Amino acid sequence: MKLLSAFASAAALFILGMGAANAQACKSPVPDAALVKKGALIMSINPTLPPMQFVDQTGALKGMRVELGEAVAKRLCLTPEYVRIEFSAMIPGLQAGRWDVINTGIFYTDERAKLMQMLPYEDQAISISTTKGNPLKISKPDDLSGKSIGVEIGGFEERKARELDKQLTDKGMKGMTIRTFENFAMAFQALRAGQVEVALSIDSTGAEYQKRGDFDRVLNGLFPTPVALAAKNKELALAVAKVLNDMKADGSFNKLLDQYGVKATDGAVVVKGPAS
């Protein structure tokens, strides 16, 4: 019995030692001062864009960007934590230090890169969806003249909806009636209910809704622009960029994006933002 007890004690010490060694081996390259919460990578997300980010029937977060965020956190030896919030609050929240990273597929613009550190990694574009059967026979942007369109408020997509509207009016055509919603799920609900005639979203989401048989994607590939992760401070952004480039090098990055039919940006992921 004493021998068994001694063996059990030795085994327990060995396991504890291994755990300590593993914890020591996985030391985050990101200093605590660069994080909102020690040991965690807090990311904001608006889970209303299937298949990129959404909530499944059990209430769990799913999608390509959720998986990407978890992979990045793991490689940084940090615990991933998500804050579900509307897009309009994300940039102010990042600047206020409420989260470390915006991981919601934020479109890259030079104006945004003046406010935060951005890491373009994914190519996206805009789609226009209608109810099944495309009753309005939309096949080109000019066909949106006089139509009511639903779009999420405050983002790149709303800006592009207004650019489409201006293109129409510059041609002497009737513009669109633009209705903004808190998120894309609400815009598509409005389309389903007949409150708008078309809805604007990213290509991946328009394709997913068509695949599900919910709506028809009648236009796509409009305004192609890189999508990015965004971080408040450069130290964290550089660490995330290194992880993404390591993932590109070992093939796991493209494997994940390919699984969702998403194209990665060409070349290495680089940080674009303020110098400090």
N, C-alpha and C positions, 0 to 999 in steps of 0.2 A: 504493500500500500504506500509506504514511504517513497519507494522508487517511482510509482505511478504519480504521486503527488509532486515529486521533484521534477518529473518529466513534464507534467502539466504546467508547472510554474515556469520551467524553461521555455516551453512552447509559447506561453502567454507573453513572456518577456521578448521572445523572438518576434512575435506578431506586432507587439507594441513598437519594437525597434524598427521593424519594417515600415510601420505606419509613419513613424517619425522621419524615417529616411525619405519616404515618398513625399511627405509634406515639405521636407527640406529641399528635395529635388525640384518640386514644382513651386518655385518662388517667382512671383509675378515680376516682370520687368517694369511694371508701372508703379511708381511710388504712391504711397497712401495719399500724399498731398494732392495728387493729380486726379483723385477719385472722389466722388460724392460720399461713398461709404466704403470703409476699409474691407477689402476682400471681395467686393462685388462690382460687377459691371451693370449699371442701371441704364436701361434703354427704353426710350419712349417709342410707342408703336400705335398705329390706328388700324386695328384688325378688321378692316371692311373691304379688303381688296383680294379676294380669292383668285388664284391659288397662292399669291405671294405672302399674304398675311390675313388670317381669318380665325374665327372661333368655331370649333367643331361642336357637335351635338352634346358633348360632355362639358363644354365650357372651357376646354383647353385651347391654348394658342397653337396654331399650326401654320405651315407655309414655308416657302423658301427662305424668306428673310428671318423668320424665327429660327430655322435651322442654322442659318449663317451666323446669326448673333450668338447662338449657343456654341458653335464651333470656335468662334473668335474668343469668347470668354474662356472656354476650356484651355485654349492654347496660351492665354494670358494668365492662367492659373487663378481665374476669378470665377465667382458664382454669378451666372446670368440672372438678372431680375428685370422684369418688364413692367412698365407703367402704360396702361391703356388709356389713351387720351386723344381728343380730336386734334387734327393737324394744326389748326389755327393757334393752338397753345404751345406748340412744340418749340419753336425758335425762342420765344420769350422764356419758356421754361428752361431751355438749355443755357441761355444767358444768365438766368437767375440761379443756376447751379442745382436744379431739381433732378437732373439726370446727366449721365456722362455722355451718352450718344443718342442721336436721333437715328433710329433704324426703322424707317417707315417708307423707304423708297423716295426720298426727297430729291427732286430734280435739281441738277447742278445749274447755277447761274453765277455770273461774275459778281452780281450784287450780293448774293448770299455768301459768297466766299470772302466778302469783306467783313462779314459778321461772325463767322465761325470757321473752323477747320473742316474742309470737305474732302472726301475720298471717293471720287467717281470710280465705279466698279462695274456698272451694268448699263447696257444700252436699252432705252425704252422709247416709246412714242405714244401718240394719242389715238384712241379709237372712238368712233361714234356708233352707238347701238340704238336699235328700235325694237318695237314689239315684234313678235314672231310674224314672219311673212313679209316684213318690210312694206307695210301698207302704203307708206308715203313714197315708195319707189326712189329712195335716196341712193345715188350712185356716185355723186361727186359733191364737193363742198358747196357749190352754188345751189344745190338742192336743199340746203339748210335755210335758205331765204324764207323769212316769215314764220319759221318753226320755233317752238318753245323748247329750250334745252335745259337739262338738269346737270349740275356740276357741284363738286365739293367747294366750299367757300375758302378763300384765302390762299390758295396754292397756285402752282404753276399751271394746273389744268384750267382754273378759272381765268387766269391771264390769257391762256391760249384760246379759250372760248370767246373772250372779248376781242382777240385779234381776228378770229374767224368772222365775228360780227362786223368788225371794221372793214375787212376785205370785201364783204358783201355790200356794205353801204358805200364804199369807195367806188364800186362798180355801178352805183345808182340803183342797186337792188334793195329790197326791204330787208332790214336786219332781223336778228333773232331776239326772242324774249328769253333772257338768261335768268334762270332761277337757281339760287345757291342754297345748298343744304349743308348740314353739319358734317356729313360724311358721304362717301359714295354709296353705301348701302341705302341711305335715305333717298338719294337721287334715283337709284334703280327702283326703289319702292314707288316713287312718284311716277316713274315711267310705266310701271306695271298697273298703277291705278289710273292712268290716263291724265295725270296732272301736268305732265310734260310729254312732248312728242318724241324726243330723243334724249339720250344720256351720254355724257362724255366721261371717259375713263382712260386708264393706261391700256396699252395693247394686250397685256397678259390677262387683265381682268375681263376686257371685252371678249377675248377668245374663250375664257373659262365659262362665262355666262352663256355663250353660244353653244359650247360643248355640252353644257348641262341641259340645253334645250329651252332656256328661259327667255332669251332675247336673240335677235339677229345682229351681228356685227357687220355694219354696212360700209364703214370706212375705217381704215387703219393705216398706220405708218405716218401719221401726221406729226409734224414738229419733232423729229427724232432728236433726243437730248439724253446725255448720260444721267443716270441716277446714282446717288451717293449715300454714304454714311456721313454723319456730321458729328464733330466733337467740339467741345468748348475750348480745350487747351491743346497745344501742339504736342506736348509730351505724350499724351494718350493717343493722339491721332497718329503719330509716327509709329508707336507700338502696334496699333491696329493695322496700319499699312504694311508693316513687316509681316504680320500674321497672314494677311490676305495674299501677299506675294509668296510667302512660304507655301500657302495652300495652292496657289497657281503652279508653283514649281513641282509639288508632289501630285498634282492632278485632281485633288479633292475639290478644289474650287470649281473648275469647269464641269466636273462630274455632277456637282450639286445643281449648278445653273442649267446644265443640259437636261437634267431630270424634269425641270419645269419649263423647258423650251425657251429659256432666256439666254440672250447673247451677252457675253462678258465684253467689257471695253478692251480694246487692243492695248498691248504693252503692260508695263508695270503699273500698279496702283501707286499714285503719288498724292501727297497732301497739298491741297490748294487752299490757302487762307491767309489771314493776317500774320505778320512776321512774329507777333508775340501774343 
